[in-house]
Amino acid sequence: MDALKYTQELVGFESTSCYSNVEVTDYVEAELKKLGFEIERLEYTDAKGVRKANVIGRRGSGPGGMAYFAHTDVVPADPWFTDEFGPFTPTIQGDKLYGRGSCDMKGSIACMLAAAKRYVDQDLKHPLYITCTADEEVGYHGAKNVAEHSQIYREMAAGEAHGIIGEPTMLEVVYAHKGTYGFQAISHGRAAHSSLDTGINANLAMIPFLVEMKKLYEECMTDSRWQNDEFNPPTNGWNIGINDKTAAVNITPPQSICTVYFRPMPGQEPDELVARAREAAEKCGIEFQFKCGGSPVYTDPNSTIVKEVLQIAGKDQAKTVSYGTDGSQFPEMKNLVVFGPGDIGQAHTHDEFIALEQLEQGTEKFAALIENWCC
């Protein structure tokens, strides 16, 4: 099975987001070239000085076609569940392939490569696009880079290609997902021995800010403006974290940090919540830093693309999910669904795996989509 071989090779690259993904991108680029794809490669250096790479492949020309999106970075694999093999040594046990990224989402990339390989000797009537990005797990930075700089991306968007975000959905069809927004507020004080009065306790300015964040939390949990019954849970989460990073109880805390991460849903105005939080920080005299803003994705569940993918998937109804994807950075794609092999419940786990059956089915479904939209 080509998908199995591709998955094993992809998992073998250590591409945790804090490291470079250049080597795994080199591999994907080489395989795309073997399959006759024209290549556009975009590289950038992340905030920590690490080199990252995106690759966009195109085979065929004209409007329409199919545009597949995936990411090559993975989350850390510490701890890993066994000493028998490492997280980047893909290993088959029973009917499962274990390894970091096997499910999220190198197995999906493998299925797409295997499906595209079936059409290597066939002329396509409409184009097939394959995009693999960096840094999806840490803020969609690779997808942002593609949206801002890729000529091929602008072509697929203008041609209204049928977009597939290949994240693991167990080959269920997902028509919408929540967005991802985050910010932090920092209160600055001055460290001192707590027996003295020379320190400034950063928590004292933070406390009234936390009171305001709790009010916003309660509003988000109860006000219908911030809820959507299409999702489970129907709320945006408004997750509050606090940390003063004080190493001992007899130190006056010199800083206090509050983080808020929430998941807005279609039709909402998350920037309003961010603005209100920023205003509260200013009133309390503390620093405010906006960290990330990924929009929700929504495609009409009665649209043609949803109906076509449902038919190919052999499913009756599309659904929503609460996690985010690179799709949040691709608003120009008018036809977009999330659809891929693997179980999201296995993503990011200490024993990540993908079922071999999902690799086989994923290849078949992706090939059927290519047949439907490109041939």
BELVEN-V568842 format. One record per backbone hydrogen bond with DSSP energy under -0.5 kcal/mol. NH is the residue of the N-H (numbers start at 1). CO is the residue of the C=O. If there is no record, write none. Layout:
# BELVEN-V568842
<<NH,CO> <NH,CO>>
This chain:
# BELVEN-V568842
<<4,1> <5,1> <6,2> <7,3> <8,4> <9,5> <10,6> <11,7> <12,8> <13,10> <14,12> <15,13> <17,74> <19,16> <21,51> <25,21> <26,22> <27,23> <28,24> <29,25> <30,26> <31,27> <32,28> <33,29> <34,30> <35,31> <36,33> <37,32> <38,58> <40,56> <42,54> <44,52> <46,44> <46,50> <49,46> <52,44> <54,42> <55,132> <56,40> <57,130> <58,38> <59,128> <64,159> <65,373> <66,127> <67,162> <68,66> <68,129> <69,164> <70,131> <72,133> <73,133> <74,15> <81,350> <89,86> <90,88> <91,98> <93,91> <93,96> <96,93> <97,354> <98,91> <98,96> <99,352> <100,87> <102,99> <105,103> <106,101> <107,101> <107,102> <109,105> <110,106> <111,107> <112,108> <113,109> <114,110> <115,111> <116,112> <117,113> <118,114> <118,115> <119,116> <120,117> <122,119> <125,374> <126,374> <128,59> <129,66> <130,57> <131,68> <132,55> <133,70> <138,135> <139,136> <140,135> <141,135> <142,134> <144,140> <145,141> <146,142> <147,143> <148,144> <149,145> <150,146> <154,150> <155,151> <156,152> <157,153> <158,154> <159,155> <160,157> <161,156> <162,65> <163,161> <163,335> <164,67> <165,337> <166,69> <166,164> <169,340> <170,342> <171,340> <172,169> <174,172> <174,338> <175,173> <175,319> <176,319> <177,297> <178,321> <179,264> <180,294> <181,262> <182,292> <183,260> <184,289> <185,258> <186,287> <187,256> <188,186> <189,254> <190,200> <194,250> <196,193> <200,190> <202,200> <202,253> <204,201> <205,201> <205,202> <206,202> <207,203> <208,204> <209,205> <210,206> <211,207> <212,208> <213,209> <214,210> <215,211> <216,212> <217,213> <218,214> <219,215> <220,216> <221,217> <222,218> <222,219> <223,219> <226,223> <227,224> <228,234> <231,228> <238,236> <239,261> <240,238> <241,259> <243,257> <251,248> <252,192> <253,251> <256,187> <257,243> <258,185> <259,241> <260,183> <261,239> <262,181> <263,236> <264,262> <268,265> <270,268> <272,269> <273,269> <274,270> <275,271> <276,272> <277,273> <278,274> <279,275> <280,276> <281,277> <282,278> <283,279> <284,280> <285,281> <285,282> <286,281> <287,186> <289,184> <291,182> <292,182> <294,180> <295,293> <295,328> <297,177> <299,175> <303,300> <307,303> <308,304> <309,305> <310,306> <311,307> <312,308> <313,309> <314,310> <315,310> <319,173> <321,176> <328,325> <329,326> <330,327> <333,330> <334,332> <336,334> <337,163> <338,174> <339,165> <339,337> <344,342> <346,343> <347,343> <347,344> <349,346> <352,349> <354,97> <356,95> <358,355> <359,355> <360,356> <361,357> <362,358> <363,359> <364,360> <365,361> <366,362> <367,363> <368,364> <369,365> <370,366> <371,367> <372,368> <373,369> <374,370> <375,370> <375,371>>
